[in-house]
Amino acid sequence: MTVKNTTNYFNYDYDNEYEDQLCHKETVQKVGSILIPLFFTLVVVLSCIGNILVLVILALYESVKSLTNIFILNLALSDLLFTFGLPFWASYHIWGWTFGETCCKTVKFLFYLGFYSSVFFLTLMTIQRYMAVVHPLSDWEKCRGFSIAPFIMWILSALTALLGSLRSKVIREQSNNGTYCEYDSTEVKHAIVYFQNAFFFIAFVIMGFCYTRMLQTITKARTNKRHKTARLIFCIALVFFIGWAPFNIVIFLRSLTDHGLYPFRECNISINLDYAFYVCRLLAFSHCCLNPVFYVFVGVKFRNHLKMILQSIFRQKKNFNCNQSRLAKIHSQGSLY
């Protein structure tokens, strides 16, 4: 197996001259070529199972006319789109980019479409829950703005993904015979990194404000379920922060490496940032398989629907086994005559 120089996923590949000459990262690249494909494989399996179950439950047991279910449906689709890009990038870390330039643009577009739309819908669901909890009598909670918001979110996500996709291309390096799917200029790479930083910062500020106000409202409410609801809301906000904040901090610090700023141009710091980038990225990208757990399966109705599906599957399997046994018995009795 040939390990390609794909240390930096999605073009966070800082190939300064000092790094090529002084900072050898063969160990970092080897760890990434083993760890990332294995983890991405696990995430793909869990995400497909979880999000497809969400779609099945919505189709069989829930009304898609419900605003909450519409958000859940779009969130599951976003996570699946995000998931579809992971196998290609897992292969990228092992063999380099072997799928051609058209596939490079297409996969990157689908990946970022799911990437940004997922966070858009998480934020939108938070705002809708905020209006339902903090302002339950307000007309805003039931206004048409929420019903057309998914279309706007998909358009914004597609435009953002298209900008990065059109500036992507396959680059072949003669020195190490490597093939990379990356942006056509350093300026574009920096612009996408900084835009992503600003995007998640704004999303986190909005979600943080909404969850803080909801916690204040729930704490004042005299209900038996207030502590359970408060813990759930706190877990959702905490998981979002733990997943994405470290990742965006690390990619920002790595962008300073590209500018050759001290002390980020030091070899040991650059290598440590590479390892931190691997860990933070794996944590952040696992959101596509965690969302069904925190946003769907924690609900009582969805848990009951899931139980019904599993009971139906096991019941059919049991009936099938009984029928097979009955047929085998009839066949054996008939052979005696």
Secondary structure, DSSP 8 states (H G I E B T S, - for coil): ----S--SGGG-----HHHHHH---HHHHHHHHHHHHHHHHHHHHHHHHHHHHHHHHHHHHS-TTSHHHHHHHHHHHHHHHHHHHHHHHHHHHHH---S-HHHHHHHHHHHHHHHHHHHHHHHHHHHHHHHHHH-TT-GGGGSHHHHHHHHHHHHHHHHHHHHHHHTEEEEEETTTTEEEEEES-HHHHHHHHHHHHHHHHHHHHHHHHHHHHHHHHHHHS--TTHHHHHHHHHHHHHHHHHHHHHHHHHHHHHHHHHTT-TTTTSHHHHHHHHHHHHHHHHHHHTHHHHHIIIIIITSHHHHHHHHHHHHHHHHHHHHHHHHHHHHHHHHHHHHT-
